[in-house]
Amino acid sequence: MLDQADTIAMDVPPEADSGPTRAAGEEKKIKTTGRVTVNKPIITARDVNVRYGDKHAIKDVDIDIAYNEVLAMIGPSGCGKSTFLRCLNRMNDTVDIARVTGRIELEGHDIYDRKTDVVTLRARVGMVFQKPNPFPKSIYENVAYGPRIHGLARNQVELDEIVQTSLRKAGLWEEVNDRLEQPGTGLSGGQQQRLCIARTIAVSPDVILMDEPCSALDPIATAKIEELMDELKENYSIVIVTHSMQQAARVSQRTAYFHLGDLIEVGETERIFTNPRHKLTEDYLTGRFG
């Protein structure tokens, strides 16, 4: 946990307007408004660009992610928020035409360094996807798989303890403890998503990335996931991509707004929603586009 000296930096005073929206084909950088840094970040991103062939999907993004915070990334469809999220654990490596430049550090270490073990990185920076994707295995094996292959348990007793602890942290233990050998795919959608969160937690990550984790869930299941995020931030940093501005307002401490591949504005969530400093942010939040 952060002590008082390590809390997130306050927003800087309002800045001058950053100018009009970029015209088609123009590569002029839109200046980010608000503070992008935190006093004690777990992840720092500087001058990050992503290209898919000729498409420039992410443009010169600078942002920090703090320990024990929920950072929400919002913006219209196709604005680059999920693309940027996938940079944080190198999931874009799986796309042949993707090219990522710039620097992203996890606790001071460049995650794109050639010496970086990508498997270890993805254990430390876990990911929960839009659609629940449990393995075609039992509930127990879904959670035990990661700790087993990473050698986190010395014996069966320790593995059992990891499985139980992870399911408890995911708020699922009481619902499944009497049917651990049943298929994970037999659970409800909301339970499957919490199982995927338990699977992520089981390998002791530092950061959890969530890409629209509630978009396929009903309101009751969504509420459970949101309550879970509030509990998980006590032990993990969470970055969530969401199309729901209401969800971003409920779960996050800071919010980042993306538009056409640019990071337009980032700051404390309450300030972003009540007093945005960039007209593009204001237009999106008031429903003028998006």
Secondary structure, DSSP 8 states (H G I E B T S, - for coil): ---GGGS------------S---TT-------BS----SSEEEEEEEEEEEETTEEEEEEEEEEEETT-EEEEE-STTSSHHHHHHHTTTGGGGSTTEEEEEEEEETTEETTSTT--HHHHHHHEEEE-SS----SSBHHHHHHHHHHHTT--SSHHHHHHHHHHHHHHTT-HHHHTT-TTSBGGGS-HHHHHHHHHHHHHTT--SEEEEESTTTTS-HHHHHHHHHHHHHHTTTSEEEEE-S-HHHHHHH-SEEEEEETTEEEEEEEHHHHHHS-SSHHHHHHHTTS--
